[in-house]
Amino acid sequence: MEARELQRCYQENKTRLKAERRAARKAGKLLETPGPPPSGFTLLPWLLMGMGAFSNIFQGKTPNPWIGGLGLLAFNSFYIYVTFRAFSKEKRKALSTRVALGLLAVVTCGLAIGYGGTWLLFFPLLGLATGALLRGHLRAYGTTVAVLAGVVSCYRDGWNGLNIAYATWISTMVTAVVLSLSEAVRELRAAREELARRAVEEERLRFSRDLHDLLGHTLSVIVVKSEAARRLAPRDMEAALAQVTDIESVGRQALTEIREAVTGYREGSLATELDRARSALTAAGIEPRVRRSGSPLAPQAEALLGWVVREAVTNAVRHSGAAHCRITIEGTPERVRLTVVDDGAGAPAQPAPEGVGGTGLQGLTERLAAAGGSLRAGPSPRGGFTVTAELPVDGERPAEPVEVSLSTAPRTT
């Protein structure tokens, strides 16, 4: 009764596990379990092919049994040494491993010539060791070992030795192919996991950049307009309410952009960013001057330049203390240049490490570089601060790499 109950439970658990695995496979969540990689233990059972020679020694059928026993010990020792080192890329390329394989071949030939019969079966074992160790140039190595086995076997056993040659060739080739494929599969699986990990890291970086650019600019505008509303409230309530209305509009727009950034479908608009820049600069008491010329831009170029405008204006509002800010967009049939210049003295700040700007500028530098553009930011020769960005008009990356530089800037975000 208990046995039947245990059998029933076993079958129920087996059925349930199979159903769970099928469901996981359909959902794409089934984890691969390749198991441990192959090792020298994989080839150890083949040493049983030498049991015939071992039996002959104990039965007294082998002349000079001490020589045969020492030869058998030497063969097993070299075989184990070579096969265990064959599963490490560094060790199988070592000179000592190649020398051990050569000594294994010498011992195999000596035993086969001296005794023949079942001792010829050591040639397929030599083929296993050769295939495991020398996985490249299979045709040359496999043929060489097979010819060697055929010549010695035919010398000792006549034309029947061709069977030993064929078995040696098969063992060499099959071992090399199977182990090479196993290694390639594991390397491909590791590469796929690495690519998946990098894709996740890139997506996290993209999201962190978008979130920084969105919130940095939006919160700066909200702070500036809140300060303006506070200053205007005692003497001009209508103007203060207009600023509060703008704050509400900016906040709603920020919520929409954050939702779109989370889903990954947001595309920036240069015209929209220019309008927002005018509003933010005016609210901060900075006179905006915007001039745009040139041919229409691709959506990717528009989005990237919109990010530059957003970041540069955010820096100007936060740190410049400027009276004027000039935004210029000039285009040619091939490239477009955006320049944002302010005349502010800037607020005291800790200098950034050499060659590295702030989080926003550094992220924009990487984005423009990926699109074949460049970004430069730093103090202007006549005072103030300048941000210059260049991009191909079509927004595509050129064939040759473009040098990207970001100078040390005293005002970064």
Secondary structure, DSSP 8 states (H G I E B T S, - for coil): -HHHHHHHHHHHHHHHHHHHHHHHHHTT-------S---GGGTGGGGGGGHHHHHHHHTT-SSSHHHHHHHHHHHHHHHHHHHHHTTSHHHHTSHHHHHHHHHHHHHHHHHHHHH-GGGGGHHHHHHHHHHHH--SSHHHHHHHHHHHHHHHHHHHHGGGHHHHHHHHHHHHHHHHHHHHHHHHHHHHHHHHHHHHHHHHHHHHHHHHHHHHHHHHHHHHHHHHHHHHHHHHTTT-HHHHHHHHHHHHHHHHHHHHHHHHHHHT-----HHHHHHHHHHHHHHTT-EEEEEE-SS---HHHHHHHHHHHHHHHHHIIIII--SEEEEEEEE-SSEEEEEEEE-----------TT---HHHHHHHHHHHHTT-EEEEEE-TTSSEEEEEEEETT----SS---------SS--
